[in-house]
Amino acid sequence: MLHYPQKISLCGFGGQGIILSAVILGTAAVTCGGLYAVQTQSYGSEARGGQCQAELIIDNKPILSPIAEKKNLLVALFQTAYEKYIDDLEEDGVLVIDPQLVTRQTRKVAHTFEVPATQIAVDLGNRMAANMVMLGFLSQCLGTVSREDLRATVEKQVNPRFVELNFQALDAGIAYAKEHHMHYDGEQEGA
């Protein structure tokens, strides 16, 4: 599990649901987990297809600043976004990438997890669910928030016609972490 404060950066390109992922993760932490959270976001100049990034801080005590200079978790779903934000990851931080979209790592990170979230989502029938695959993975591998808390938040935050798909994607991410024995306890290396 990540230590508190959890300083998280999710990055990719517009249209991947990066911002929604951060909102769901933060909302679940606050409304279901009784924690504190603050979230900020930034976009490239393009509406869709440009870089986007969401920063999220989750803590068990009040958060005094919405900005964390260094992050202890970076989730990257696109090569150029990875390249832009990798230097913000702490030396002993955790990196989670989609290896089909981040194909060239410029920095060795001891705790790196590769999750083919986009392919898993495609196999479920909708590549747009890759963000939920990642949230499920983070829940199982890092213990960010529980499956139940994610499901409750998805049900409230997501258009009803996409809720079932998002539940399937969350469970697929959880299953991927379990099947590949991917667990981070603050000391182990990823796979």
N, C-alpha and C positions, 0 to 999 in steps of 0.2 A: 504494500500500500504506500502511496505517496504520503510524505509527512506534510503537516499543516505549517504554513499556508500552502495549499496546492496552487501553484502559479502555472496556468495552462495556456498554451497558444495552440489554436486550431487554425490551419491555413490550407488554402487550396485556390480554386478559381470560382468565380461567381456562378451560381447555379448548382453547386454541389451540396448546398444546405449547411455550409460551415457555420453561419450565424445561427441558424435554427438549432444546430447541435449544441452550441454554447448556451443558448437560451434554455434548452431542455435540461442540460446538465446542471446549470446554475439554479434553475427553478426547482428541480428535483432535490438538490442539496438543501435549499432553503425551506420549501414547503413540506417536504417529506422527511428530510434528515435533520431538521432543526439547526442547520449550519448557517453561516453567513456567506454571501456571494456578491460579487460585483463583476459586471461584464462590459467590455468595450469592443468596438469593431472598427474596421477600416476596409475600404474598397479601393481598387484601382480605378482609373478614369472610365473604364468600360462598365456598362451595367451588367452584362453577362459575359463570361469568358475571361474577364480580367482577374487579377489577383484579389483575394479577399482574406481577411484574417480576423479572428475573434480572440480576445484575451479574456480569460476568466480567472478570478481568484476565489478560492473556496477556503474558508477558515472556520475554526471552532470558536473564534472570538471576533469581535467587531473589526472590520477592515478599515484602515485609516486612509488608504490611498487606492484609487482604481488602477494604478499603474505599477507593474513589477518590472524592473529593468531586466532581470534574468528570470527565466522560467525553469521549472523542474519537470515539465512535460511539454513536448512539442509533438503534435499530430499533424503530419504533412500529407496532403492528398494531391500534390502537383509539384513538379520539379522546380519551376521558378519560384514558387512560394517557399519551398524547402530552402532553396539557396538564399532567399532574402532573410529568413528567420532563424536559420540554424545557429548563427552566432549568438542568438539570445538565449540559447539553452545552457543551463548550468553545466559545469564540468562533469558532475555526477548525475545529470538529469536522465530522463527517459525519452527516447525517440520512438514514435510509432509511425510507420509509413505504409503506403500502399505501393508495393514494389513494381507494379505495372505502370504507375504514374510518377514515382520517384525512382529513377533508374540509375542515378549517379550520385553517390554520397560523397560529399567533399570533406567530411569530418568523421572520424571514428568516434562512435558513442558506445560505451560499454554496454549500456542497457538499451538495445535496439530490438524492436519487434516489427516483423514484416507481416502485414495482414492484407491479403488480396481482397479488400472490401468491395471494390468496384466489380470484380468478377463474381463475388458471392452475391452481390445485389443483382447483377445481370442474370445469374442462375435462378434468382427468385422472381425474375420477370420485370424488374425495373431498376436500371442503374442508378436512379436518383436516390435509392435507399442505402447507398454506400455509407452515408453519414450515420445512419442508424446501426449499421453493421459495426462501425467503429465504436459507437457508444456502448453497444453490447459487449464488445471486446474489452473496452476500458473498464466496464463494470466487473467483468470476470477476472481479468488479468491484474488490474491495479486496485480494484475495490473502490473506485471513485464514488459511485452510488450504487444502490442495489437494483437488481432487475425489477423488483416490484415498484420501487420509486420511479424508475425510468418509465415503466409501463403506465403508471398512474399519471405521470406528467405528459407523456405522449398523448394519452387519451384526451387530456384537457387542451393541449396546445396545437394539435394537428387536425387538419380537415378530416371529418369523420370518414370520408371515403378512402382515406389513406391509412387509417389507424391499423387495420389488420395487416397490411403490408409492412408497416413500420414495426409492429410486434414481431412478425416473422423475421425481419432484418435484425432486430435486437437479439432475438434468440439464436440466429445464425452466427452473430458475432460472439456470443457467449459460447456456443458450441465449438467454434473455431479455436478459441482459447483453450477450452477443455481438451479437445481432441489432440491438440499440438502441445499440450502440457506447458502452456505459456502462463507463467505467474510471476509477478514481481512483488517481492517482500521488502524491498529496500536494499537488498544485497545481491540477489541473483542476477546473472546476465540473461538477456533475452535470447531468442532463437532466430 
